[in-house]
């Protein structure tokens, strides 16, 4: 019997992991994903021929990686068939073990550890990763990546649309997939919709969209900069969408006791590729220690309601939701009173979460008691991997050297504001005062 022609995922596993394979198959099917599994779909005695056909006709292979499958000759054949047919492979690691034979084969591919410490399968992660595979997001073949560093990268923009893209909002989405759907789909939500988003939760919010997301000209185009360095530093700061932990302020817990809401982001590898998350105070405070324990953010699934900013305006101070950027019109709201609204940390380590460290400084001669304009300050920034202590230390050292260069030119500097608690020092001005600097046109 020929496999169905519609999209399905082939499940590759050792017979010794049959129970786990059936469980994962059930998770995928409940998420609306069709599967092909030999235990149920193999109907003839010509095993190799039928398995090869099923793999070639599939939209991807979900490989259950365990000690048993790592040494299985049958599983090895299935992976070779997939590679030869250029079928994407999604490795789901069932257990940790050393000396895996397939380490080299799978090294260019993102691997998901899907069994928690309690032995339960991480259903949300499995479904989200499988949906991403079907949607074509996050494919990471080494050779195509290197080849794509040239004109071929831009073919999709010069040769017209390459088929339709599914922008339907699912009940469970990864942060990167959801953001793509929101950008492409032109959704008009009459009411917020319940959703679970998986990704890296980080206690910051984007100040503005990056240049690639902006659709209007910046208002401040004719600023009389004091020098070219000041102009360049602000240009980079403005164009690359930096984040700010202006609601968390880890250095000053006392200031946050009366704050009714906190704004975070849930992203996919980069702060610019994130969705804003609005948290009520008690939920946010429960996460403070989690953030301190998870360097540079934490892997999590967040369940709440997704809507436009206007849907949540009544929950916060007037104008408060105008103070963050990124994907401005959408926000995930995690309600205080909803028991099914929650943030669940995952045990997966974050390997890369890139973003910007920055500090805003003013030469003391310009400070004037805090009455600053945009051309009175310098924005010093550095691109880092927040998930790496070494990368962060490198970025902080680089910022110190840049600050010294400005100090040589302009004299003693005052720290006006900073991106987050990683940057040392106590800012002289409040976040609201700095927003005024950013939004007021200099004379």
C-alpha positions as CSV (number, residue, x, y, z in Angstrom):
1,X,0.0,0.0,0.0
2,X,1.5,3.3,-1.1
3,X,2.0,6.0,1.6
4,X,-0.5,8.9,1.6
5,X,0.5,11.7,-0.8
6,X,-0.4,14.5,1.7
7,X,2.3,15.7,4.2
8,X,3.4,13.2,6.8
9,X,6.5,12.5,8.9
10,X,8.3,9.2,8.8
11,X,9.1,7.8,12.3
12,X,12.5,6.1,12.4
13,X,13.2,4.1,15.6
14,X,14.6,0.9,17.0
15,X,12.2,-1.9,17.7
16,X,13.4,-1.8,21.3
17,X,11.9,1.8,21.6
18,X,8.5,0.8,20.2
19,X,6.6,2.0,23.2
20,X,8.3,5.4,23.1
21,X,7.7,5.6,19.3
22,X,4.0,5.0,19.7
23,X,3.8,7.7,22.4
24,X,5.5,10.3,20.2
25,X,3.4,9.3,17.2
26,X,0.3,10.0,19.4
27,X,1.7,13.4,20.4
28,X,2.2,14.3,16.7
29,X,-1.2,13.1,15.6
30,X,-2.9,15.0,18.4
31,X,-1.1,18.1,17.1
32,X,-2.7,17.5,13.7
33,X,0.5,16.0,12.1
34,X,0.2,12.9,9.9
35,X,2.7,10.2,10.6
36,X,4.1,7.0,9.0
37,X,5.2,4.4,11.4
38,X,6.3,0.9,10.4
39,X,4.4,-0.8,13.2
40,X,1.1,0.4,11.8
41,X,1.7,1.3,8.2
42,X,3.9,-1.4,6.9
43,X,1.6,-3.8,5.0
44,X,3.8,-6.0,2.8
45,X,6.8,-8.3,3.3
46,X,9.1,-6.2,1.2
47,X,10.3,-4.2,4.1
48,X,13.3,-2.3,2.7
49,X,11.5,-1.3,-0.5
50,X,8.4,-0.1,1.3
51,X,10.4,1.7,4.0
52,X,12.5,3.5,1.3
53,X,9.4,4.6,-0.6
54,X,7.8,5.9,2.6
55,X,10.9,7.9,3.5
56,X,11.3,9.4,-0.1
57,X,7.6,10.4,-0.2
58,X,7.7,11.9,3.3
59,X,8.0,15.6,4.3
60,X,10.6,14.7,6.9
61,X,12.1,11.9,9.1
62,X,11.6,12.0,12.9
63,X,14.5,10.0,14.3
64,X,14.2,8.7,17.8
65,X,17.8,8.7,19.0
66,X,18.7,6.2,21.8
67,X,21.4,3.7,22.7
68,X,19.4,1.1,20.7
69,X,18.8,3.1,17.6
70,X,22.4,4.4,17.6
71,X,23.7,0.9,16.8
72,X,20.8,-0.3,14.7
73,X,21.8,-1.2,11.2
74,X,18.2,-0.9,10.0
75,X,17.9,2.7,11.4
76,X,21.3,3.6,9.8
77,X,19.9,2.5,6.4
78,X,16.8,4.7,6.9
79,X,18.9,7.7,7.7
80,X,21.1,7.1,4.6
81,X,17.9,6.8,2.5
82,X,16.7,10.1,3.9
83,X,20.1,11.8,3.3
84,X,20.3,10.5,-0.3
85,X,16.8,11.8,-1.0
86,X,17.6,15.1,0.7
87,X,14.8,14.5,3.2
88,X,15.1,16.6,6.4
89,X,15.8,14.8,9.6
90,X,14.5,15.8,13.0
91,X,16.5,14.0,15.8
92,X,14.7,13.6,19.1
93,X,17.1,12.4,21.8
94,X,15.5,9.9,24.2
95,X,18.5,9.6,26.5
96,X,22.0,11.0,27.1
97,X,24.9,8.6,26.3
98,X,28.5,8.9,25.3
99,X,30.3,7.7,22.2
100,X,27.3,7.7,19.9
101,X,28.0,6.3,16.4
102,X,25.7,8.8,14.8
103,X,27.3,11.9,16.4
104,X,29.1,12.9,13.2
105,X,26.1,12.3,11.0
106,X,23.8,14.4,13.1
107,X,26.3,17.1,14.1
108,X,25.0,19.7,11.6
109,X,21.4,19.2,12.7
110,X,19.6,20.7,15.7
111,X,18.9,17.9,18.2
112,X,16.1,18.1,20.7
113,X,16.2,16.3,24.1
114,X,12.6,15.4,24.6
115,X,12.5,13.3,27.8
116,X,12.2,15.2,31.1
117,X,13.8,14.2,34.4
118,X,10.5,12.7,35.4
119,X,10.5,10.4,32.4
120,X,7.7,12.3,30.7
121,X,7.9,13.3,27.1
122,X,8.1,17.1,26.3
123,X,4.9,17.1,24.1
124,X,5.0,20.8,23.3
125,X,8.6,20.7,22.2
126,X,8.0,17.6,20.1
127,X,5.0,19.1,18.3
128,X,6.6,22.5,17.8
129,X,9.8,21.1,16.4
130,X,7.8,18.8,14.0
131,X,5.7,21.8,12.8
132,X,8.8,23.8,12.2
133,X,10.2,20.9,10.1
134,X,7.0,20.7,8.0
135,X,6.9,24.5,7.6
136,X,10.6,24.5,6.4
137,X,11.9,26.8,9.2
138,X,15.3,26.3,10.7
139,X,16.8,23.9,8.2
140,X,20.5,23.8,8.8
141,X,22.4,21.8,6.2
142,X,26.0,22.9,6.3
143,X,26.7,22.9,2.5
144,X,23.5,24.8,1.5
145,X,24.2,27.3,4.3
146,X,27.6,28.1,2.9
147,X,26.4,28.1,-0.7
148,X,23.6,30.4,0.3
149,X,26.0,33.2,1.3
150,X,25.8,34.6,-2.2
151,X,23.2,35.7,-4.8
152,X,21.2,32.5,-4.5
153,X,20.2,33.7,-1.0
154,X,18.0,36.4,-2.7
155,X,16.4,34.3,-5.4
156,X,13.1,34.1,-3.4
157,X,12.9,37.9,-3.6
158,X,13.8,38.2,-7.3
159,X,11.9,35.3,-8.9
160,X,8.5,35.7,-7.4
161,X,6.6,33.6,-4.7
162,X,7.6,30.0,-4.4
163,X,4.3,28.5,-3.5
164,X,1.9,29.3,-0.6
165,X,3.0,29.7,3.0
166,X,0.8,28.4,5.9
167,X,0.2,31.3,8.2
168,X,-2.5,29.7,10.3
169,X,-2.0,30.3,14.0
170,X,-1.8,27.0,15.8
171,X,-2.5,26.3,19.5
172,X,1.2,25.6,20.0
173,X,4.0,27.4,18.2
174,X,7.7,28.1,18.5
175,X,8.6,31.7,18.9
176,X,10.4,31.9,15.5
177,X,7.5,30.2,13.6
178,X,4.9,32.4,15.2
179,X,6.8,35.5,14.4
180,X,7.1,34.5,10.8
181,X,3.4,33.8,10.6
182,X,2.5,37.2,12.2
183,X,4.8,39.0,9.8
184,X,3.4,37.3,6.7
185,X,-0.2,36.7,7.6
186,X,-1.6,40.2,8.2
187,X,-3.8,38.8,11.0
188,X,-6.6,40.9,12.4
189,X,-7.6,39.4,15.7
190,X,-11.0,40.5,16.9
191,X,-10.2,39.0,20.3
192,X,-7.1,37.5,21.9
193,X,-6.5,33.8,21.2
194,X,-5.1,31.3,23.6
195,X,-1.7,29.9,22.6
196,X,1.4,28.2,23.9
197,X,4.8,29.5,22.7
198,X,8.1,27.8,23.1
199,X,11.5,29.6,23.0
200,X,14.0,31.5,25.0
201,X,12.4,33.6,27.7
202,X,14.5,36.7,28.4
203,X,13.8,39.6,30.8
204,X,14.0,42.4,28.3
205,X,11.9,44.0,25.7
206,X,12.9,45.4,22.3
207,X,13.2,49.2,22.2
208,X,12.4,49.4,18.5
209,X,12.1,47.2,15.5
210,X,15.2,46.4,13.5
211,X,15.7,48.1,10.2
212,X,14.4,44.9,8.4
213,X,11.0,45.3,10.1
214,X,10.6,49.0,9.7
215,X,8.1,50.3,7.2
216,X,8.3,54.0,7.8
217,X,11.1,56.6,7.7
218,X,12.6,57.6,11.0
219,X,11.4,61.0,12.2
220,X,14.8,62.2,13.3
221,X,16.6,62.5,10.0
222,X,18.3,65.9,10.4
223,X,19.9,65.8,13.8
224,X,22.9,68.1,14.2
225,X,25.3,65.6,15.5
226,X,28.4,66.8,17.4
227,X,30.7,64.4,15.5
228,X,30.6,61.4,13.1
229,X,31.2,58.9,15.9
230,X,28.1,60.0,17.8
231,X,26.1,59.8,14.6
232,X,27.3,56.3,13.8
233,X,26.7,55.0,17.3
234,X,23.1,56.2,17.4
235,X,22.6,54.8,13.8
236,X,23.7,51.3,14.9
237,X,21.7,51.5,18.1
238,X,18.5,52.5,16.3
239,X,18.8,50.2,13.3
240,X,19.6,46.9,15.0
241,X,16.7,46.8,17.5
242,X,18.3,46.6,20.9
243,X,16.6,45.3,24.1
244,X,16.2,46.9,27.5
245,X,15.2,45.4,30.9
246,X,13.5,48.7,31.8
247,X,10.7,47.0,33.7
248,X,12.8,44.4,35.6
249,X,15.7,46.5,36.9
250,X,17.4,43.7,38.7
251,X,19.8,46.1,40.4
252,X,16.9,47.9,42.2
253,X,14.3,45.5,43.5
254,X,12.8,48.1,45.7
255,X,11.7,50.2,42.7
256,X,9.7,47.3,41.4
257,X,7.6,46.6,44.4
258,X,4.7,48.8,43.2
259,X,5.1,47.9,39.5
260,X,1.9,46.2,38.3
261,X,3.4,44.6,35.1
262,X,6.6,43.5,33.6
263,X,7.6,43.1,29.9
264,X,9.8,40.2,28.7
265,X,10.3,38.5,25.4
266,X,10.2,35.0,24.1
267,X,12.5,34.5,21.2
268,X,14.2,32.1,18.9
269,X,18.0,32.5,18.9
270,X,18.0,36.3,18.7
271,X,16.3,39.1,20.6
272,X,15.2,40.6,17.3
273,X,13.3,37.4,16.5
274,X,11.0,37.6,19.5
275,X,7.5,38.2,20.7
276,X,6.8,40.6,23.6
277,X,5.4,39.0,26.8
278,X,3.3,41.0,29.3
279,X,3.4,39.5,32.8
280,X,1.6,40.6,35.9
281,X,3.7,41.4,38.9
282,X,3.4,38.3,41.0
283,X,4.1,36.0,38.0
284,X,7.1,38.1,37.1
285,X,8.6,38.1,40.6
286,X,8.4,34.3,40.7
287,X,10.5,34.2,37.6
288,X,13.2,36.5,38.9
289,X,15.2,33.8,40.6
290,X,14.7,31.5,37.6
291,X,16.3,34.2,35.4
292,X,19.3,34.5,37.8
293,X,19.8,30.7,37.7
294,X,19.6,30.4,33.9
295,X,22.4,32.4,32.4
296,X,21.2,34.7,29.5
297,X,17.6,33.7,29.6
298,X,15.9,30.3,29.9
299,X,14.2,27.8,27.6
300,X,10.5,27.8,28.4
301,X,7.0,27.4,27.2
302,X,4.6,30.2,27.9
303,X,0.8,29.9,27.8
304,X,-1.4,32.9,27.6
305,X,-3.4,34.9,25.1
306,X,-2.0,36.5,22.0
307,X,-3.5,39.7,20.8
308,X,-2.9,43.3,19.6
309,X,-1.6,45.9,22.0
310,X,-5.1,47.5,22.2
311,X,-6.5,44.3,23.7
312,X,-4.4,44.7,26.8
313,X,-4.3,48.4,27.3
314,X,-6.8,48.3,30.2
315,X,-4.4,46.1,32.2
316,X,-1.5,48.5,32.4
317,X,-0.9,52.2,32.9
318,X,-2.0,54.5,30.0
319,X,0.6,54.5,27.2
320,X,2.7,51.8,28.9
321,X,2.5,49.5,25.9
322,X,3.9,52.2,23.6
323,X,7.2,51.8,25.4
324,X,8.5,48.7,23.7
325,X,9.1,47.9,20.1
326,X,9.9,44.9,18.0
327,X,6.8,43.3,16.6
328,X,4.9,46.2,18.0
329,X,1.3,45.2,17.4
330,X,1.4,41.8,19.0
331,X,1.9,40.7,22.6
332,X,1.4,37.5,24.6
333,X,-0.4,38.4,27.9
334,X,-0.1,36.0,30.8
335,X,-3.0,36.8,33.1
336,X,-2.8,36.8,36.9
337,X,-6.2,35.3,37.4
338,X,-6.1,32.5,34.8
339,X,-4.9,29.2,36.2
340,X,-4.1,27.8,32.8
341,X,-1.9,30.8,32.0
342,X,1.7,29.8,32.9
343,X,5.4,29.8,32.2
344,X,7.0,26.4,32.4
345,X,10.9,26.4,32.4
346,X,12.5,23.6,30.3
347,X,15.7,21.9,31.2
348,X,17.3,22.5,27.8
349,X,20.3,24.7,27.8
350,X,20.3,27.8,25.7
351,X,23.4,27.7,23.4
352,X,22.9,31.0,21.6
353,X,20.7,34.0,22.3
354,X,22.2,36.9,20.5
355,X,21.5,40.6,21.3
356,X,23.0,43.9,22.2
357,X,24.6,45.2,25.4
358,X,24.5,49.0,25.4
359,X,24.9,52.0,27.6
360,X,23.9,55.6,27.1
361,X,26.5,58.1,28.3
362,X,26.7,61.9,28.3
363,X,29.9,64.0,28.7
364,X,29.7,65.8,32.0
365,X,29.8,69.2,30.2
366,X,26.6,68.3,28.4
367,X,24.7,66.7,31.4
368,X,23.2,69.9,32.7
369,X,21.4,68.1,35.6
370,X,19.7,65.7,33.2
371,X,18.2,68.1,30.7
372,X,19.6,66.2,27.7
373,X,18.9,66.0,24.0
374,X,19.7,63.2,21.6
375,X,22.8,64.9,20.4
376,X,24.1,65.3,23.9
377,X,24.6,61.6,24.5
378,X,26.5,58.6,23.0
379,X,25.1,55.1,22.7
380,X,27.9,52.5,23.2
381,X,26.9,49.0,22.1
382,X,28.2,45.6,21.5
383,X,26.7,42.5,19.9
384,X,27.0,39.4,22.2
385,X,25.7,35.9,22.9
386,X,23.8,36.3,26.2
387,X,24.0,32.5,26.7
388,X,27.8,32.5,27.0
389,X,29.6,33.9,29.9
390,X,32.8,34.2,27.9
391,X,31.1,36.0,25.0
392,X,29.4,38.4,27.5
393,X,32.7,39.1,29.3
394,X,34.3,39.8,25.9
395,X,31.5,42.2,25.0
396,X,31.7,44.1,28.3
397,X,35.4,44.5,27.9
398,X,35.0,45.8,24.4
399,X,32.4,48.4,25.6
400,X,34.8,49.6,28.3
401,X,37.5,50.2,25.7
402,X,35.0,52.1,23.5
403,X,33.9,54.2,26.4
404,X,37.6,55.2,27.1
405,X,37.9,56.4,23.5
406,X,34.9,58.7,23.9
407,X,36.2,59.8,27.3
408,X,39.5,60.8,25.7
409,X,37.6,63.0,23.3
410,X,34.9,64.4,25.5
411,X,36.2,64.2,29.1
412,X,34.4,62.6,32.1
413,X,31.2,60.7,31.2
414,X,27.9,60.3,33.1
415,X,26.1,56.9,32.8
416,X,22.6,57.9,31.7
417,X,21.0,54.5,31.2
418,X,22.0,50.9,30.4
419,X,20.6,47.8,28.7
420,X,20.5,45.4,31.7
421,X,22.1,44.3,35.0
422,X,25.0,42.8,33.1
423,X,26.3,46.3,32.5
424,X,27.8,47.8,35.7
425,X,26.9,51.2,37.2
426,X,23.8,53.0,38.4
427,X,22.0,55.1,35.8
428,X,21.6,58.8,36.5
429,X,18.2,59.1,34.7
430,X,15.0,57.1,34.9
431,X,13.7,55.0,31.9
432,X,10.9,57.6,31.2
433,X,13.5,60.4,31.1
434,X,15.5,58.4,28.5
435,X,12.4,57.7,26.4
436,X,11.9,61.5,26.3
437,X,15.4,61.9,25.0
438,X,14.8,59.3,22.3
439,X,11.4,60.7,21.2
440,X,12.1,64.4,21.4
441,X,13.5,66.1,18.3
442,X,16.7,68.1,19.0
443,X,16.7,71.7,18.0
